[in-house]
Amino acid sequence: MKFKFLFRPSIAIVFGFVGVFMARSATPPQIFAVTGEYFLLIAFLTFATFGFMLPDILELAGKAGLSVLARQIADRIPDPRNVSRIKFRRRTKVPKQDNLIVVDTSVLIDGRLLEIIRSGFLVGKLLVIPSVLLELQRLADNVDDMKRTKGRRGLDVLRAIQKLKTVKVEVLKNEPGVAAVDTKLIEMAKKYNAKLMTVDFNLNKVSKVRGIEVLNINELANALKTSVLPNERLRVLISARGKEDQQGVGYLGDGTMVVVEDGYSSKGMSVDVLVKKVIQTNAGKMIFAKVMKG
């Protein structure tokens, strides 16, 4: 440019007058009384010098900033010689784990499993081994009416569960070659890292010894029974004789047995009883009570 040499003096003059303006407006009158117009001259020269040097300052700052930026970019760019060593991790999809439950024949015959699933308290996948399905078929074809009824009920429950959306039912094609069905159930539960559902007392005990997590519907039912405490008053219908002389036996609405001292004389009648003690057994709770007098 033709007038480039005038750029620095122009900036110096502008900054000088800015300094004079700031000094005149911001300086207290007492300082002017002492320094006079010399203070304004000093302000003009100081700001003019800064304005004259401003292009050099900006140039140095720009170079320094570009240098730092270039260094940061260079640090982030990998060395081409090491590109082959870079390992890219592929994101693997974690498979969804189902709540696997191996079901015993006794659970399907029992029938309560269907209502538990319908209520929404049980979700996951039920695994049925071939031996359980064959056992149900044999029972359904049995000449004995009671066994035939149990087998057909088990098959009906299984078909009803298959129609529900909250659980999946998979009938397995293979199973261990051992003879006992209980052993097959335990081995399949271990193989699939699954729980075992049963109402069979012995299978329940053996499975727990073998380290299998067991879902026992009887234990669930006992846990849901209404809690009864000693000295609580109940109304019970005496329906049978107890083991001891003059003992009467009645049942609560949930099926809990109540043994009533001297209650047999009131057979067929509902009497008020006072709870003496409550005993928890493997078959459920037993309540011992005595008839309230008066």
N, C-alpha and C positions, 0 to 999 in steps of 0.2 A: 504493500500500500504506500501511496505517495506521502501521506501525512502520518505515517506510523511513528515517527520520532516525536510527535506531539502527544502521544497517548499517555506516557508516564507523567509529563508535566501537568497535563490536564487533570489526571487523577489526584496528583499532589495538591493542586490548587483547590479542587473540590473538597478533599478531605480536610485541608487547612481551614476553609471557611466553615465546614461542619464543626471542627474543633472550637473555632471562635464562638459559634452560635451556642454550643453546649456549655462552654466556659462562662459566657455572659448570662445564660439563663439559670445555670445550676450553682454558680459560685456566690456565696454570701457577700453582702455589701462591705462587711468588715475587711475581707481580703482585698477587695478593690481599693479600699482606703489606704492600705499599706503598700500594695504592689503597683497600683495605678494601671496604666495600659500595658505595662510589661507582661502581666499575666496573660493577657490576650495574645500577645506576640509569641510567648512560649507555647501556648496551646496551638496557635497556627502552625508553628514550626514542627511541633511534635506530630500532629495529625498529618501534615503535609509529607513528612518523612515516611510515615507509615504508608500513606497512599502511594508514594513513589516506589516503595519496596513491595507493595502488595502483589504485583504480577509475579515477582520471583518467589514469594511465599506460596502462592497458589500453585505455581509450577512444581515446586519441591514437594508440596503436599500431594499433588496428583501423582507424581512419580512414586512416592512412597506408598500411596494407596494401591496403585496398580501393581506394584511389586509384591505387596502382601497378598492381594487377590490372586496373582499368578502363582504364588507359592502355595496357597491353599488349594487351588485347582490341581497343581502338579502333585500335591500329596495325595489327592483322591484318585488320580488316574493310576491304575495298576501298571506295574512294569510288564511290557509285552513278553519278556522272557519268562514271566511267572504265570501267564494266562493259562497255560496248560495245567498248572497245579491247582487252579481254582476249582473247588468242588461245589456243585450246585445241589442243594437239598430239594428233593421232590416231596411235596406235601402228600402224605398218605392219609387216606380216609379211614378214620377209626371205625371199625365195624360196630354196629349197635348190638349190645348184649341183651338177649332176651332173658326173662325170668323163667328158667327151665325147671319144670316140675315133672318128675316121673310119678305116675299114678298107679296105685295098687288096685287090684280087683275089688277089694272090700270098700274102697272109697266110692267107686262107681255104683256098687250095689246099695250102699248106704243112702245115696240120693241127695244128701244135704249139700254136696259140692255144687250142684246146679244152682241152688238158691244163693250160695255164697258168691258165685261168679256173677249172677244177675244183680246182686246188691252192689257190685263194683269194688268189693274188698279184695279181690284176687284178679291179677292180670298176668300176662306172660304167655308161655307156650307149654301145653301139656304133652308129655311124651308117653305114648302107649306102646308097650312092647308086644310082639306077636303072641306070647304066652298068655298075657292078660286077656286079649281079645278071644283067643281060643278057649280060655277058661269060661268066659261069659257065654260063648256059644254052646259049650257043653252043658252048662247049667240050664240054659234056655231050652235045650232039647231033653232034659232029664225027665224021667217018668214021675219023679216026686214033685207034687204040686208046689211045695214051698221052695224047693231049689229052682224049679222052672220059673216061678214068679220072680225070684231074685235075679236070675240070669237075664230075663227079659227087661226087668227094671234097669239093670246095669247097661244094657244095650240102648234102651230108650234115653237114659241120662246122657250117654256118650253122644248119641245123635243130636240131642238137644243142645249140648255144649258146642258141637261143631257148627251150629247155626248162629251162635253168638259172635259178636264182633269184638268183644273185650278180650277174648283169649283166642289163641290158635291151638289146634289139635293136630299132632303129627303121629300117625301110626307108623312106627319104625319097621323096617323090613328085616333087620338083622338083630340078633341078641346073642349073649354068651351061650356057649354049648353046655353049660352045667344043667343038671336035672331039676333042681329045686327052683321054683318060680321066685321065691323070696330072695335067693342068692342072685338070680338074674337081675332083679330090681335093684339090689344094692350095687352090683357091678355096673349097671347102666348109669346109675346116679353118679358113681365115681368117675366113669368115663366122660360124661358130659358136664361134670362139675355142677350137678343139678340137685335140687331138693327132692325129697321123697315124701309123697303124701299117702297116708294110710290111716286106718282106724284099727288095725291089727295090733294087739298089745305086744306080742312077741317080736314081730317085725319092727315095731317102734323101738324096742330096747336094743335089738341086735344092730340096727342101723346106727343108732347113736354111739354104740361101742365101736363101730367101724368108722366113725367120724363123719357120718352123713347127717346133714341137717334135715330134720323131720318136721313135716306139717301134719299134726294130728288133729282131726276135726273134733274128736272127743275132748281133747285138752282145750280147744277153742271154745267149745260149748260150756265147759266147766268154768272157764274164765269169765264168760258172759253171764253166768247165773247171778241172780240177785244176792247180795251179801246179807247174811243173817248173823247177828251177834248174840252172845249169851245174854239172858234176862230180857230178850225181846219177846213180845207177845205175838202169837200167830193163830190163825183160824184154820183148822185142819179137819178134813173128812177122814174118819177112821174107817179103813176099808179091809184090813186083814189083821191076823194075829201075828205077833212078833215071835222071836225065838224063845224069849223068856216067858215065864208064866204071867199072864195078865197084860203082857205088852200088846199095844196096838200099833198098827202101822198105817201111815197116811202119806200123801204126796203133795208137794207144792205144785203150782201151775207149771213150773219149768221142769218137773220130773224129779226134783230132789226128795229123797226118802226122809220121812220124819218118824222116828221111833218114839212112841209115847208111853211113858211109864203108867201102868194101871189104866191103860186106855182101851183095852179090848172090850170092856163092859159097855163102851159107847160105840161099838161097831155099827156102821151105817149112819152115824150122826156126825155133824160138824161140831167140834168143841174148841174152846179157847185153851191154848197150851202156852207154857212159858219155856223158852229155850234154856237148856242147861249147858250144853256144849255142842260144838260143831267140829266134825272130823273130816279131813280131806283124804280121800282114798283114790286109788288109780281109776276106780269106776265112777268117781264123782264125790260130791259132798254127802255126808250123813248128819242129820240133826237129831239130837236126843233131847226130849222135852218131857214135861210132866203136865198133867191136867191142872188147870187153874180152878181152885175151889171158890165158891161164892161168886 
